[in-house]
Amino acid sequence: MSSFAGNISHREPRHASFLSFAKPLDCNYIHQLNSSEKCNFVKTTESCRENVFYFDYTYFLFCTIGEEDRWQFDLGIALLVFILLIFFTVLATTADQFFCPVLAVIAKTFRISESVAGVTILAFGNGSPDLFTAINNPHSDTELMFGELLGAGMFVIGVVAGTILIIRPFQLNSAAIVRDVIFFIFSVAWISGCAFDQRFSLSDAIVVVVIYVVYLIVVVIDFFVLKHRFQEAESQLSLTGEIPDSDSYYNELRGEAEMVIRSPTVGSELDISKTRISVFQNVHQRRPPRNHYLFIDFLEHISPIDRAEWNGSTWFCRMLTILKAPVMFVLLLIIPIMDYTAERHGWTKLLNILHWLTLPMVTLGVSGSFFDTVLNCPAWAWLLICSSSLMTVLFCTSRTDRPPRYHLAYALLAFVGSIQVIYVVAQEVVCLLVTLGLVLKLSKSMLGLSVLAWGNSIGDLFSNITLANRGYGKMAFAACLGGPLFNLCLGLGITMILKASAAVDNVAFSREGALGENCEWFLVQLLYTLLFVLLLSDFQGRQSTGVVLITIYVIFFLFCLLGELEVIHPFGTDHYDEYV
């Protein structure tokens, strides 16, 4: 350790991890061992197995391959990077083809606006897997949790929101942005004050959860007020006999109060009534048989390669299509497409009926309940009986040429299936990134705010950017604020409630780590900068605003990286010269 770092002293033990990561029970201790000892250390050390979901990448790297042959070890790292790219392909395909279209359908069905859908449905969809994981592991390291949640907030607001504004600039709702930023700043300030002395009481944790509950109440009240204003404007135009589409004030309120379905190619507004006419255009004509072209329709829609897109693609796009074809084929088998912009809204009779078997089977496998017994019968057998009965009813009550009346129920099925795939793949991404972070010798604080934050935000990244590309920029940008706030308040709040409840004095020990305060300071500064820049531009979401957000995140990451390398001092340490 350099003499510069030797002068560092810490005011509290909560920052000790900044300089010492060679603890016997810490997996980072592996770097102090000989190559021949590392495999046995991985097998016997619990902290090396904490981040294992389905596959143990650390065991694969240090035991299956081993570090004795450096060439093979480097090849193993390259293989993990390639697997990471495959995971990214799965996430991007799931978000583009399944998750984003069904979000628009759900928002349209419940008649909520893009902004409300972003801070509720999309925030819950992206954040609920992380929330459930945190609740199931209430005794996990708080240093990792603080770094992960705060670092994820920095990444989503800085990089994802910035990218959205660069891709598709649009006019933001000033009242909604001010509301979200104020609640976010207050929640970070409260958490920072509570965790400063490493003591998080039960009442402090309850307040964190209450902040989010109050936030949701305010969001709902704002939406109903906006709806009321829109209905009043609509009534006034109907009395005067004016054409609504010609009134700018009415169009502005309509854009804020209603969900408008847009074409996925150009992001333009799509008239749902026209699509319904095309779907049901043969109602008054002679109908074909109920199962007309049943198997041909199935084969056309189960194909992972669209012939029209293939014919109009370049050779590079065709190569990408071939590479992701296996992924697309598996996704088509387990997740139904629910899209108002697609032919028959995505309905494919035989394939959609099959989804009631494939998706529940996958759910049982993911939850680990596939071979659980209920009344001396395995769960998969009960599911097979129930799914077969339901599939028979659906087959007898549906047609191939148009969707059935209950087709809207597939929106729930598509939403659950998409979230499940995103959750499983994102968890594997996190485990893989943790292994790569171990190879790079990252400390817990740096691991949390970088690798874990990126891994847990990967679903937000692909979902929100895909929504922006489809023209739903308001929903995507709202989710960039609502999603991290959801994870921070509920993930941290509920975890601390469980920790404090288990303590004798109802006070939980909480350590932010050496880089935890960096995240808090930079996150508050990022939110203030976002609000200030938008105020100067009259809440026009410009590309320059996106560049500012990304630049701040890059500065934040460089600051933390320099602190990790002991070039500079993080906010979370005190420094003075020691005189002997």
C-alpha positions as CSV (number, residue, x, y, z in Angstrom):
1,M,0.0,0.0,0.0
2,S,1.3,3.4,-0.9
3,S,2.4,5.9,1.7
4,F,-0.4,8.2,0.5
5,A,-3.0,5.6,1.5
6,G,-1.1,4.8,4.7
7,N,-2.1,8.2,6.1
8,I,-5.8,7.4,5.7
9,S,-7.7,6.9,9.0
10,H,-11.4,6.2,9.3
11,R,-13.8,7.9,11.6
12,E,-16.1,4.8,11.8
13,P,-15.6,1.1,11.2
14,R,-18.3,1.3,8.6
15,H,-15.6,2.4,6.1
16,A,-13.1,-0.2,6.9
17,S,-13.9,-2.1,3.8
18,F,-12.4,0.7,1.7
19,L,-8.8,-0.4,2.5
20,S,-9.2,-4.0,3.7
21,F,-10.7,-6.6,1.6
22,A,-8.5,-9.5,2.6
23,K,-10.7,-10.9,5.3
24,P,-10.5,-14.7,5.7
25,L,-14.3,-15.1,5.1
26,D,-14.3,-12.7,2.1
27,C,-14.1,-14.1,-1.3
28,N,-11.6,-11.4,-2.3
29,Y,-9.1,-13.2,-0.1
30,I,-8.7,-15.6,-3.0
31,H,-6.2,-13.3,-4.7
32,Q,-3.7,-13.8,-1.8
33,L,-3.7,-17.6,-2.4
34,N,-1.7,-19.7,-4.7
35,S,-3.3,-21.0,-7.9
36,S,-3.5,-24.5,-6.6
37,E,-5.4,-23.4,-3.4
38,K,-8.0,-21.3,-5.1
39,C,-10.4,-24.0,-6.1
40,N,-10.6,-25.5,-2.6
41,F,-11.1,-22.0,-1.2
42,V,-14.1,-21.4,-3.6
43,K,-15.6,-24.8,-2.5
44,T,-15.3,-24.0,1.2
45,T,-15.9,-20.3,1.4
46,E,-19.6,-19.3,1.8
47,S,-19.1,-15.7,0.4
48,C,-17.9,-17.2,-2.9
49,R,-21.3,-19.0,-3.3
50,E,-23.6,-16.2,-2.3
51,N,-24.1,-14.9,-5.8
52,V,-25.2,-18.2,-7.4
53,F,-28.5,-18.4,-9.1
54,Y,-28.5,-21.3,-11.5
55,F,-24.9,-21.6,-12.6
56,D,-21.8,-21.1,-10.4
57,Y,-19.5,-19.0,-12.6
58,T,-16.9,-18.6,-9.9
59,Y,-16.6,-22.4,-9.5
60,F,-16.4,-22.8,-13.3
61,L,-13.6,-20.2,-13.6
62,F,-11.4,-21.3,-10.7
63,C,-12.2,-25.1,-10.5
64,T,-13.5,-26.4,-13.8
65,I,-10.9,-24.4,-15.8
66,G,-8.4,-23.4,-13.1
67,E,-5.8,-20.7,-13.0
68,E,-2.7,-22.9,-13.5
69,D,-2.9,-22.4,-17.2
70,R,-3.3,-18.7,-17.8
71,W,-4.2,-19.1,-21.4
72,Q,-7.2,-21.4,-20.6
73,F,-8.2,-19.0,-17.7
74,D,-8.3,-16.0,-20.1
75,L,-10.2,-18.1,-22.6
76,G,-12.8,-18.9,-19.8
77,I,-13.2,-15.2,-19.1
78,A,-13.8,-14.6,-22.8
79,L,-16.4,-17.3,-22.8
80,L,-18.2,-15.6,-19.8
81,V,-18.2,-12.3,-21.7
82,F,-19.7,-14.1,-24.7
83,I,-22.4,-15.6,-22.5
84,L,-23.0,-12.1,-21.1
85,L,-23.7,-10.9,-24.7
86,I,-26.2,-13.7,-25.2
87,F,-28.0,-12.7,-22.0
88,F,-28.1,-9.1,-23.3
89,T,-29.7,-10.4,-26.5
90,V,-32.4,-12.3,-24.5
91,L,-33.2,-9.1,-22.5
92,A,-33.3,-6.9,-25.6
93,T,-35.5,-9.3,-27.5
94,T,-37.9,-9.8,-24.5
95,A,-38.3,-6.1,-24.0
96,D,-38.8,-5.3,-27.7
97,Q,-41.1,-8.1,-28.8
98,F,-43.1,-8.9,-25.6
99,F,-42.7,-6.6,-22.6
100,C,-43.1,-3.1,-24.1
101,P,-46.1,-3.9,-26.3
102,V,-48.0,-5.4,-23.4
103,L,-47.3,-2.4,-21.2
104,A,-49.0,-0.2,-23.8
105,V,-52.0,-2.6,-23.8
106,I,-52.3,-2.6,-20.0
107,A,-52.0,1.2,-19.8
108,K,-54.6,1.6,-22.5
109,T,-57.0,-0.9,-20.9
110,F,-56.9,0.8,-17.5
111,R,-57.0,4.3,-19.2
112,I,-54.0,5.7,-17.4
113,S,-51.4,8.0,-18.9
114,E,-47.9,7.2,-20.0
115,S,-46.3,9.0,-17.0
116,V,-48.5,7.1,-14.5
117,A,-47.9,3.8,-16.2
118,G,-44.1,4.5,-16.0
119,V,-44.0,5.2,-12.3
120,T,-46.5,2.3,-11.4
121,I,-46.7,-0.6,-13.9
122,L,-43.3,-0.3,-15.5
123,A,-41.6,0.6,-12.2
124,F,-43.2,-2.4,-10.5
125,G,-42.3,-4.7,-13.4
126,N,-38.7,-3.7,-13.4
127,G,-38.3,-3.4,-9.7
128,S,-40.3,-6.2,-8.2
129,P,-37.8,-9.0,-8.8
130,D,-35.1,-6.9,-7.0
131,L,-37.5,-6.2,-4.2
132,F,-38.5,-9.8,-3.7
133,T,-34.8,-10.7,-3.7
134,A,-34.0,-8.1,-1.0
135,I,-36.9,-9.3,1.1
136,N,-35.8,-12.9,0.8
137,N,-32.3,-12.0,1.9
138,P,-32.8,-9.5,4.8
139,H,-29.5,-10.4,6.4
140,S,-27.3,-9.7,3.4
141,D,-24.4,-7.2,3.6
142,T,-25.8,-3.7,3.9
143,E,-22.6,-2.3,2.2
144,L,-23.5,-4.1,-1.0
145,M,-27.1,-3.1,-0.7
146,F,-26.5,0.6,-0.3
147,G,-24.0,0.6,-3.1
148,E,-26.3,-1.4,-5.4
149,L,-29.5,0.6,-4.8
150,L,-27.8,4.0,-4.9
151,G,-25.6,3.1,-7.8
152,A,-28.5,1.7,-9.7
153,G,-30.3,5.0,-9.2
154,M,-27.3,6.9,-10.6
155,F,-27.1,4.5,-13.6
156,V,-30.8,4.6,-14.5
157,I,-31.2,8.4,-14.1
158,G,-27.8,9.3,-15.5
159,V,-27.3,6.8,-18.4
160,V,-30.8,5.3,-19.2
161,A,-32.7,8.6,-18.9
162,G,-29.9,10.5,-20.7
163,T,-30.0,7.9,-23.5
164,I,-33.8,8.2,-23.8
165,L,-33.5,12.0,-24.3
166,I,-30.8,11.6,-26.9
167,I,-32.7,9.0,-28.8
168,R,-36.1,10.8,-28.8
169,P,-36.4,14.3,-27.3
170,F,-39.9,15.3,-26.2
171,Q,-41.8,17.7,-24.0
172,L,-41.9,16.7,-20.3
173,N,-44.6,17.2,-17.8
174,S,-43.2,19.9,-15.5
175,A,-45.5,19.1,-12.5
176,A,-44.7,15.4,-12.7
177,I,-40.9,15.9,-13.0
178,V,-40.8,18.3,-10.1
179,R,-42.9,16.0,-7.9
180,D,-40.7,12.9,-8.7
181,V,-37.4,14.8,-8.2
182,I,-38.5,16.3,-4.8
183,F,-39.6,12.9,-3.5
184,F,-36.4,11.3,-4.7
185,I,-34.2,14.0,-3.1
186,F,-36.1,13.8,0.2
187,S,-35.9,10.0,0.3
188,V,-32.1,10.0,-0.3
189,A,-31.6,12.7,2.3
190,W,-33.6,10.8,4.9
191,I,-31.8,7.5,4.2
192,S,-28.4,9.3,4.3
193,G,-29.3,10.9,7.7
194,C,-30.5,7.6,9.2
195,A,-27.5,5.6,8.1
196,F,-24.9,8.2,9.0
197,D,-24.3,6.7,12.5
198,Q,-24.7,3.1,11.3
199,R,-27.9,2.8,13.2
200,F,-31.2,2.3,11.3
201,S,-34.1,2.2,13.7
202,L,-37.4,0.5,13.0
203,S,-39.2,3.9,12.9
204,D,-36.6,5.2,10.4
205,A,-37.2,2.2,8.1
206,I,-41.0,2.6,8.4
207,V,-40.7,6.3,7.3
208,V,-38.8,5.2,4.2
209,V,-41.7,2.9,3.2
210,V,-44.2,5.6,4.1
211,I,-42.4,8.1,1.8
212,Y,-43.1,5.9,-1.2
213,V,-46.8,5.3,-0.1
214,V,-47.3,9.0,0.1
215,Y,-45.6,9.4,-3.3
216,L,-48.1,6.9,-4.9
217,I,-51.0,8.8,-3.3
218,V,-49.8,12.1,-4.7
219,V,-49.3,10.4,-8.2
220,V,-52.9,9.2,-8.1
221,I,-54.3,12.5,-7.0
222,D,-52.4,14.3,-9.7
223,F,-53.7,11.9,-12.3
224,F,-57.3,12.4,-11.3
225,V,-56.9,16.2,-11.3
226,L,-55.4,15.9,-14.8
227,K,-58.3,13.7,-16.0
228,H,-60.8,16.2,-14.6
229,R,-59.2,19.0,-16.5
230,F,-59.2,16.9,-19.7
231,Q,-62.9,16.1,-19.3
232,E,-63.7,19.7,-18.7
233,A,-61.9,20.8,-21.9
234,E,-63.6,18.0,-23.8
235,S,-67.0,19.2,-22.6
236,Q,-66.3,22.8,-23.5
237,L,-65.3,21.8,-27.0
238,S,-68.4,19.7,-27.4
239,L,-70.6,22.6,-26.4
240,T,-69.0,25.0,-28.8
241,G,-69.0,22.5,-31.6
242,E,-65.2,22.9,-32.3
243,I,-63.1,20.0,-33.6
244,P,-61.1,18.7,-30.7
245,D,-58.0,17.8,-32.8
246,S,-57.6,21.4,-33.9
247,D,-57.4,22.7,-30.3
248,S,-53.8,22.8,-29.0
249,Y,-54.7,22.9,-25.3
250,Y,-57.0,19.9,-25.7
251,N,-54.3,17.9,-27.5
252,E,-51.8,18.7,-24.8
253,L,-54.1,17.5,-22.1
254,R,-55.0,14.4,-24.1
255,G,-51.3,13.6,-24.5
256,E,-50.8,13.8,-20.7
257,A,-54.0,12.2,-19.6
258,E,-54.4,9.3,-22.0
259,M,-52.3,6.4,-23.4
260,V,-51.9,6.8,-27.1
261,I,-50.9,3.6,-29.0
262,R,-48.1,4.3,-31.5
263,S,-46.6,2.4,-34.4
264,P,-43.4,0.6,-33.4
265,T,-41.7,1.6,-36.6
266,V,-42.0,5.4,-36.6
267,G,-43.6,6.0,-33.2
268,S,-46.7,7.7,-34.8
269,E,-50.1,7.5,-33.3
270,L,-52.2,4.5,-34.3
271,D,-55.9,4.5,-34.5
272,I,-57.1,1.4,-32.5
273,S,-60.5,1.6,-34.0
274,K,-59.1,1.0,-37.5
275,T,-57.2,-2.0,-36.3
276,R,-60.3,-3.4,-34.7
277,I,-62.1,-3.0,-38.0
278,S,-59.4,-4.8,-39.9
279,V,-59.4,-7.6,-37.3
280,F,-63.2,-8.1,-37.4
281,Q,-63.7,-7.0,-41.0
282,N,-65.1,-10.5,-42.0
283,V,-67.8,-10.4,-39.3
284,H,-70.5,-9.6,-41.8
285,Q,-68.9,-11.7,-44.5
286,R,-68.9,-15.4,-44.9
287,R,-66.7,-16.8,-42.2
288,P,-64.1,-19.4,-42.8
289,P,-64.1,-22.6,-40.7
290,R,-63.3,-22.1,-37.0
291,N,-59.8,-23.8,-37.4
292,H,-59.0,-22.5,-40.8
293,Y,-55.3,-22.8,-41.5
294,L,-54.7,-23.8,-37.9
295,F,-51.3,-25.4,-38.3
296,I,-50.1,-23.1,-41.1
297,D,-50.9,-20.1,-38.8
298,F,-49.0,-21.8,-36.0
299,L,-45.9,-22.5,-38.1
300,E,-45.8,-19.0,-39.5
301,H,-45.9,-17.4,-36.0
302,I,-43.6,-19.8,-34.3
303,S,-40.9,-19.1,-36.8
304,P,-38.2,-16.8,-35.2
305,I,-37.4,-15.2,-38.6
306,D,-39.9,-12.8,-40.2
307,R,-39.8,-13.3,-43.9
308,A,-40.7,-9.7,-44.7
309,E,-38.0,-8.3,-42.5
310,W,-35.5,-10.8,-43.8
311,N,-36.1,-9.8,-47.4
312,G,-35.6,-6.1,-46.6
313,S,-32.5,-6.6,-44.4
314,T,-28.8,-6.1,-45.0
315,W,-26.4,-9.0,-44.7
316,F,-25.3,-7.8,-41.2
317,C,-28.9,-7.6,-40.0
318,R,-29.5,-11.1,-41.4
319,M,-26.5,-12.4,-39.4
320,L,-27.9,-10.9,-36.2
321,T,-31.3,-12.4,-37.0
322,I,-29.8,-15.9,-37.3
323,L,-27.8,-15.5,-34.1
324,K,-30.8,-14.5,-32.0
325,A,-33.2,-17.0,-33.8
326,P,-32.8,-19.7,-31.1
327,V,-33.6,-17.1,-28.3
328,M,-36.6,-15.8,-30.2
329,F,-37.9,-19.4,-30.8
330,V,-37.8,-20.2,-27.1
331,L,-39.4,-16.9,-26.1
332,L,-42.2,-17.4,-28.6
333,L,-42.9,-20.8,-27.1
334,I,-43.4,-19.5,-23.5
335,I,-44.6,-15.8,-23.9
336,P,-47.7,-14.7,-25.8
337,I,-47.5,-11.6,-28.0
338,M,-50.1,-9.0,-26.9
339,D,-49.7,-6.0,-29.3
340,Y,-52.4,-3.7,-30.6
341,T,-50.1,-2.8,-33.6
342,A,-49.8,-6.5,-34.7
343,E,-52.1,-8.5,-36.9
344,R,-55.1,-9.8,-34.9
345,H,-53.4,-8.0,-31.9
346,G,-50.9,-10.9,-31.8
347,W,-53.5,-13.7,-31.6
348,T,-52.4,-17.1,-32.9
349,K,-54.8,-19.7,-31.8
350,L,-52.8,-22.9,-31.4
351,L,-49.7,-21.1,-30.1
352,N,-51.6,-19.0,-27.6
353,I,-53.4,-22.1,-26.3
354,L,-50.1,-23.9,-25.9
355,H,-48.8,-20.9,-23.8
356,W,-51.1,-22.0,-20.9
357,L,-49.0,-25.1,-20.6
358,T,-45.5,-23.9,-21.4
359,L,-45.4,-20.7,-19.3
360,P,-46.8,-22.3,-16.1
361,M,-44.3,-25.2,-16.5
362,V,-41.4,-22.7,-16.8
363,T,-42.8,-20.9,-13.8
364,L,-42.7,-24.1,-11.8
365,G,-39.1,-24.7,-12.9
366,V,-38.0,-21.2,-12.0
367,S,-39.6,-21.3,-8.6
368,G,-38.1,-24.7,-7.9
369,S,-41.5,-26.2,-7.3
370,F,-41.6,-28.6,-10.3
371,F,-41.3,-31.8,-8.2
372,D,-43.1,-30.6,-5.1
373,T,-45.9,-32.8,-4.1
374,V,-49.5,-31.8,-3.3
375,L,-51.8,-34.6,-2.0
376,N,-49.2,-37.2,-2.9
377,C,-49.1,-35.9,-6.5
378,P,-46.2,-33.9,-8.1
379,A,-46.9,-30.2,-8.9
380,W,-46.2,-30.7,-12.6
381,A,-48.9,-33.4,-12.8
382,W,-51.5,-31.1,-11.3
383,L,-50.5,-28.4,-13.6
384,L,-50.7,-30.7,-16.6
385,I,-54.2,-31.7,-15.6
386,C,-55.4,-28.1,-15.1
387,S,-53.7,-26.8,-18.2
388,S,-55.1,-29.6,-20.4
389,S,-58.6,-28.8,-19.2
390,L,-58.2,-25.1,-19.8
391,M,-56.6,-25.6,-23.2
392,T,-59.5,-27.8,-24.3
393,V,-62.0,-25.1,-23.4
394,L,-60.0,-22.4,-25.2
395,F,-59.7,-24.6,-28.3
396,C,-63.5,-25.0,-28.4
397,T,-64.3,-21.4,-27.8
398,S,-61.9,-19.6,-30.2
399,R,-61.2,-19.1,-33.9
400,T,-58.1,-18.7,-35.9
401,D,-59.2,-15.6,-37.9
402,R,-59.8,-13.3,-35.0
403,P,-59.0,-13.0,-31.3
404,P,-61.6,-14.2,-28.7
405,R,-63.4,-11.9,-26.3
406,Y,-61.1,-13.0,-23.5
407,H,-57.9,-12.2,-25.4
408,L,-57.2,-9.4,-23.1
409,A,-56.4,-12.0,-20.4
410,Y,-53.3,-12.7,-22.4
411,A,-52.0,-9.3,-21.4
412,L,-51.5,-10.6,-17.9
413,L,-49.9,-13.8,-19.1
414,A,-47.5,-11.8,-21.4
415,F,-46.7,-9.4,-18.5
416,V,-45.9,-12.2,-16.0
417,G,-43.9,-14.2,-18.6
418,S,-41.8,-11.2,-19.7
419,I,-41.1,-10.2,-16.1
420,Q,-40.1,-13.8,-15.3
421,V,-37.7,-14.0,-18.2
422,I,-36.2,-10.6,-17.5
423,Y,-35.8,-11.6,-13.8
424,V,-34.1,-14.9,-14.4
425,V,-31.7,-13.5,-17.1
426,A,-31.0,-10.4,-15.0
427,Q,-30.1,-12.6,-12.0
428,E,-27.7,-14.6,-14.1
429,V,-26.2,-11.4,-15.5
430,V,-25.6,-10.2,-11.9
431,C,-24.0,-13.5,-10.9
432,L,-21.8,-13.4,-14.0
433,L,-20.8,-9.8,-13.4
434,V,-19.9,-10.5,-9.8
435,T,-17.5,-13.2,-11.0
436,L,-15.9,-10.8,-13.4
437,G,-15.8,-8.2,-10.6
438,L,-14.0,-10.8,-8.4
439,V,-11.4,-11.3,-11.2
440,L,-10.9,-7.6,-11.4
441,K,-10.4,-7.4,-7.6
442,L,-13.2,-4.9,-6.9
443,S,-14.1,-4.0,-3.3
444,K,-17.6,-4.5,-2.0
445,S,-18.5,-0.8,-2.3
446,M,-17.2,-0.6,-5.9
447,L,-18.8,-4.0,-6.7
448,G,-22.2,-2.7,-5.5
449,L,-22.3,0.7,-7.2
450,S,-20.8,-0.6,-10.5
451,V,-21.2,-4.3,-11.3
452,L,-24.3,-5.1,-9.2
453,A,-25.9,-1.7,-10.0
454,W,-25.5,-2.3,-13.7
455,G,-26.7,-5.9,-13.5
456,N,-29.8,-5.1,-11.6
457,S,-30.6,-2.2,-13.9
458,I,-30.2,-4.1,-17.1
459,G,-33.9,-4.7,-17.3
460,D,-34.6,-1.0,-16.9
461,L,-32.0,-0.3,-19.6
462,F,-33.5,-2.5,-22.3
463,S,-37.2,-1.9,-21.4
464,N,-37.0,1.9,-21.1
465,I,-34.8,2.4,-24.2
466,T,-37.1,0.1,-26.2
467,L,-40.1,2.1,-25.1
468,A,-38.4,5.3,-26.1
469,N,-37.7,3.9,-29.6
470,R,-41.3,2.9,-29.9
471,G,-42.4,6.5,-29.1
472,Y,-43.4,6.1,-25.5
473,G,-40.7,8.4,-24.2
474,K,-42.9,9.8,-21.4
475,M,-43.5,6.4,-19.9
476,A,-39.8,5.4,-20.2
477,F,-38.6,8.7,-18.6
478,A,-41.1,8.5,-15.8
479,A,-39.9,4.9,-15.1
480,C,-36.3,6.2,-14.9
481,L,-37.4,8.2,-11.8
482,G,-40.2,5.9,-10.4
483,G,-38.3,2.7,-10.8
484,P,-35.2,3.6,-8.7
485,L,-37.4,5.3,-6.1
486,F,-39.4,2.1,-5.9
487,N,-36.3,0.0,-5.4
488,L,-34.7,2.4,-2.9
489,C,-37.7,3.1,-0.7
490,L,-39.3,-0.4,-0.6
491,G,-36.2,-2.5,-1.2
492,L,-34.1,-0.7,1.5
493,G,-37.1,0.2,3.7
494,I,-38.6,-3.3,4.0
495,T,-35.1,-4.9,4.4
496,M,-34.3,-2.5,7.2
497,I,-37.7,-3.2,8.8
498,L,-36.9,-6.9,8.9
499,K,-33.4,-6.3,10.2
500,A,-34.6,-3.9,12.9
501,S,-37.5,-6.1,14.0
502,A,-35.0,-9.0,14.5
503,A,-32.8,-6.9,16.7
504,V,-33.3,-6.7,20.5
505,D,-33.4,-2.9,20.6
506,N,-35.2,-2.6,17.2
507,V,-32.2,-0.9,15.7
508,A,-30.4,-2.5,12.7
509,F,-26.7,-2.1,11.9
510,S,-26.2,-0.4,8.6
511,R,-22.9,0.3,6.8
512,E,-22.8,2.3,3.6
513,G,-19.2,1.5,2.8
514,A,-16.5,3.9,1.8
515,L,-18.2,4.7,-1.5
516,G,-21.8,4.8,-0.2
517,E,-21.7,8.5,0.6
518,N,-20.3,9.2,-2.9
519,C,-23.5,7.7,-4.4
520,E,-25.7,9.8,-2.1
521,W,-23.9,13.1,-2.9
522,F,-23.7,12.5,-6.6
523,L,-27.3,11.2,-6.8
524,V,-28.7,14.3,-5.1
525,Q,-26.5,16.5,-7.3
526,L,-27.7,14.6,-10.4
527,L,-31.3,15.2,-9.5
528,Y,-30.8,18.9,-8.8
529,T,-28.9,19.3,-12.1
530,L,-31.7,17.5,-14.0
531,L,-34.3,19.8,-12.4
532,F,-32.2,22.9,-13.0
533,V,-31.5,22.1,-16.7
534,L,-35.2,21.3,-17.4
535,L,-36.2,24.6,-15.7
536,L,-33.9,26.5,-18.1
537,S,-35.3,24.7,-21.1
538,D,-38.9,25.1,-20.1
539,F,-39.0,21.3,-19.5
540,Q,-38.1,20.5,-23.1
541,G,-36.3,17.1,-23.0
542,R,-33.5,17.9,-25.3
543,Q,-30.5,15.9,-26.4
544,S,-28.2,18.3,-24.6
545,T,-29.9,17.4,-21.4
546,G,-29.2,13.7,-22.0
547,V,-25.6,14.5,-22.7
548,V,-25.4,16.4,-19.3
549,L,-26.9,13.4,-17.4
550,I,-24.5,10.9,-19.0
551,T,-21.5,13.2,-18.4
552,I,-22.4,13.5,-14.7
553,Y,-22.6,9.7,-14.4
554,V,-19.2,9.4,-16.1
555,I,-17.7,11.9,-13.7
556,F,-19.3,10.0,-10.8
557,F,-17.9,6.7,-11.9
558,L,-14.4,8.1,-12.5
559,F,-14.5,9.6,-9.0
560,C,-15.4,6.3,-7.4
561,L,-12.9,4.4,-9.6
562,L,-10.1,6.8,-8.5
563,G,-11.2,6.3,-4.9
564,E,-11.1,2.5,-5.3
565,L,-7.6,2.8,-6.7
566,E,-6.7,5.0,-3.7
567,V,-5.7,7.9,-6.0
568,I,-8.2,10.2,-4.2
569,H,-10.2,10.0,-1.0
570,P,-13.9,9.2,-1.2
571,F,-16.4,11.3,0.8
572,G,-16.7,8.4,3.3
573,T,-13.3,8.8,4.9
574,D,-11.5,11.2,7.2
575,H,-7.9,12.0,6.6
576,Y,-5.1,13.4,8.7
577,D,-1.3,12.9,9.1
578,E,-0.2,10.6,11.8
579,Y,2.8,11.8,13.7
580,V,4.8,9.4,15.7
